[in-house]
Amino acid sequence: MAREVAIERYDQRVADAEAAWAAETAELARVCRSAEAAAEILGWSVRELRRVVKSDRERRAAADEPHAGGHDADA
């Protein structure tokens, strides 16, 4: 039981770190006002940077929806 709890805590810390990394990457792109400039700073391809920014945007949108799709069923 303790091992499963430790694994879950570790997985959550990794997920939190990945989310923070994506948010910081998206913030860099916003500050630069250019995906191309941010990608050049990071040494990434523009495609990879845009993928990370898109995943951050989707994660934030999902976090803002408390009942993702559930409240429309009652309407």
N, C-alpha and C positions, 0 to 999 in steps of 0.2 A: 504494500500500500504506500509506504513512504517513498519508495522508488518511483512509483507512478506520479505522485505529487511533485517530486523533484524534477521529473522529466517534463511535466506540464509547466512548471515554473520556468524551467530553462527554455522551453519552446516559446513561452510568452515573452521572455526577455529578448530572444532572437527576433521574434515578430515585431516587438517594440523598437528594437534597434534598426531593423530594416525599414520600418515606417518613418523613423526619425531621419535616416539616411535619405530616403526618397523625398521627404519634406524639405530637407536642406538643399538637395539637388534642385528641386522645383523652385525654391527661394532664390538660388543662384541664377537660374534662368530668368526669373522675374526681375531681379536686380540688374542683370545684364541687358534686359529687354531684348534678348536675342538667344535663341537656342544654339545658334552657330557659335556665338562668342562663349557661352557657357561650356559647350562641348569642347571647344578648343582649350579652354582653361583646364578642364578635367582630363584632356587627352582622350576623349571618347568620340565615337561617331555621333553625328547629329541624330541619327535614327535611334541609337541607344538612349541618348538623353531624352528624346521625345517619348520613348517608351516608358521611362521612369517617371517623367512628368505626368503622363497620362494615367499611369497606375496610381500615382499619388492623388490625382484629381478624383479618380474613381473611388479610392479608399475614403477620401474625405466626404464625398457625396454619400457613400454607403453609411458612414458614421453619422451623418446629419439626418438620415432617415430612421426614426426610431422603430418603425414597423414596416420594413421594406416590403411594400406591396400588400400588406395585410389589411389596411384600413379601407381600401377601395371596394373590397368584397361586400361590405355592409351598406354601401351607398345605393 
